[in-house]
């Protein structure tokens, strides 16, 4: 299906209620403090050594094709290279109260910074070409702290893949709120995510759905490419 066809169908499928003004549902994502970023960069070598001991919060850890596949159960829980094991939560509440920090191990062939720049460039290109009624795509709220580590706030938003693939309750409950308030359907979400995927080559597992605003789905790209 061409990009033009997806865009046309997306615009036609959204109900009048969705296009009208209704108070939006959009999760707020706050960046981690700059002072924390500096500390993390200085401590990156130690963080990398301890990463496998931190709590696994990788959204793919329960995916049968990734972290939870029976054939992968022999992989140590401390592994931070395999799918479903690369995203860990690090406690910083002693010095940064209220901040929930996540550290991601990049598997990109280049550096973590290069991966971030690539994702951000795809988001920028999408915004440049997007029409007024197209889905909103935000860039990742993340910082490279070493060649292979990325720091970001913990984000509890579901991915498009989680919702469309019926993975767990989190995505279904969140999308139900959007459906009941704006009258949109899973087909609308599928078309919106396809629009972004075709333009950016990002995967549906790598875009969070943050909400719905003035007739448009709001997505955020993860700091993950490929």
N, C-alpha and C positions, 0 to 999 in steps of 0.2 A: 504494500500500500504506500502510495507516495506521500510526501510531507504535506502537499497541498490538500490531498483528500482527507488526511487526518485532521488538519486544521479546520477544514470546512465542516466535517462531521462533528468535531468538538464544539464549534460555535452553535451549530444547529441543535445539538442534543441537550445543551444546558437549558434548564427550564427558566421561565420568566422570574420565578422566585429566586433562583440562583443568581440571575443577572441583576436583580434589583438590589437596593441597599438594605442589607441586614447586618447587624453587628457581627463582625468576622470572628472566626475561631482560628487563631494562629498562635502556636507555641512560641514563647519568647526565648531566644537563645542569647545568653550573655557571654562575651569573650572572657577568657581567663585573664586575671590582672597581669600587667606588663612586668611588675616586680617578681611575680611567680615565674613567668617565662624566663627571666634572666637567671633565677636560681636553678631552674630546671636545666638550662643549657650548661651551667657550670657543673652540675651534678650528673649530667647525662651518662658518663661511663659507669658510675655506680648504679644508676637507675636501670641501665640495660642488664647488668648482672643480676639484679633483684626482680626483674620484670616477671619472670615465670612464677614467682611466689605470690604475686598480687592477684586479687580477685578477677576472674575471667568475666568480662561483660561484653564479649564479642556477640553481636546480634545473630551470628550464624552458628553459634555453638549448639543450638538445638535443631539445626537443619539436617535431615537425614542424609543429604548429599554432601554435607560438610562435617562439622564437628561431632555430630551425634551418630554418624554412620557406624554400624557394628564393626566394620573392618578397621576402624580407626581408634577403637577403644584401648588398644595397646599402646597408643602414643602417650607419653607422659603428660600429666596435667601441667607440668612446668614448661612444656614446649611452647614457644612463642613464634614459630615459623609457619606451622600448618594452619589451614583454614579453621576458623572457629576458635582460635587460640591467640590471636594477634592483638586483641584489645583488652587492656587491663586497667582496673581502677586503682588509683594511688591516693592514699589519704593525706590531705594537707590541712586538715581542720585545725591543727594546733596553731598554725601561723596565718591561715587564710580561712577564717570561719565562713561557712556557707558556700564554699567553693567545692564542687564535685569534679574532680580531675580524672581524666582518662588519658592513658598513654597507648599509642598505637605503634606497633612494629610494622614498618613499611616493607612490602615485598616487591616494590617497583625496581626495575633494573638499574635505575639511576639513584639519585639521593632522595631523601624525604622532601627536601626543598623543591627539587625538580618535579616531583610528583604533585606537590601542592600547586606549583606554578602551572603545570599542565591542566589540572582540574579547573583552576581559576580562569585560565585562558579559554577553556571550553564554555564555561559559564558566561564569560564576557562576550564570546562570539554568539552564543544563544541570545543573550539580551539584545545584542546589536541587530539581530535578524527578526526578533520576536514582534508580532503584531500586538495591538492593544488588548485583544481578547485572549491571547495565549497564556498558558500557565506561567506562573512566576517561578523563577529558579534563582535561588540565592547561593552564593559561594560558600565554601566551607569556613567555619569559624575554628581555625586551628593554626598552630605554629610549629615549624620544624625546630627541634631542640638538639638534633645531632644528625649525622648522615642517614640514620635509619629509624629515628624515633620522631613521632609527631604527638604533640600535646594538644588537648582540646577539652572543652567542658563535656560532662556527661549529658548525652541527649537521649531522652526517653521516647522520642517520636518513633513511630513505626516506619518501616520502609514500604515503598509501593509493592515490592515483592511479597512482603509479609501479608499485606491486606488481600492482594489478588490471589495469593497462593494459600490463603486460609491458614496461616501459620500462627497459632496461639491466639490468646484472647486480647492481648494489648491492641493489636491493629484493628481487630473487629470492633472492639468497643469504641475506639477513637473514631473510626470511620462511620459507625452508627450515629454518633453525635452529629457529624457533618451531614449525613444523609437526612436525618430527621429535621435538621434546621434549614438546610438549603435545597432539599429535594433532588440531589444528584445521585447517580447510580455508580455501580462498579464499572459499568461500561464507560461512563464519563471519565472515571479515574484511569482506566486502561488507555483510553485515547489520549488523555493528557500526558501520561507517563511515556507513551509511545512517541508523542510529539517531541519530548525532551530527549529520549534515547536516540531517535533518528538524527537529531541535530547535534548532539554532543558525544555520542558513542559511549556514554556512561551506562552502567548496568542498573536494572531495576532494584537490585540488592544494594546499590550504592547511592540511592537518593531517598532521603527522608521526606515523608509527607508531614509538613508542619501545620497545615490547615487549609482554610478556604476563605477567600476575601474578595468581595465585590465581583462575583461570578468567575473567579479564577482559583484554581488549586495553587497552593504555595508549597514549593519543594525546596529542599536544601541538599546540595551535593556533599557527599562524604569526601574526606581527604583520601580517596582511594580510586585508583584507575587500573582497571583490568582485574 
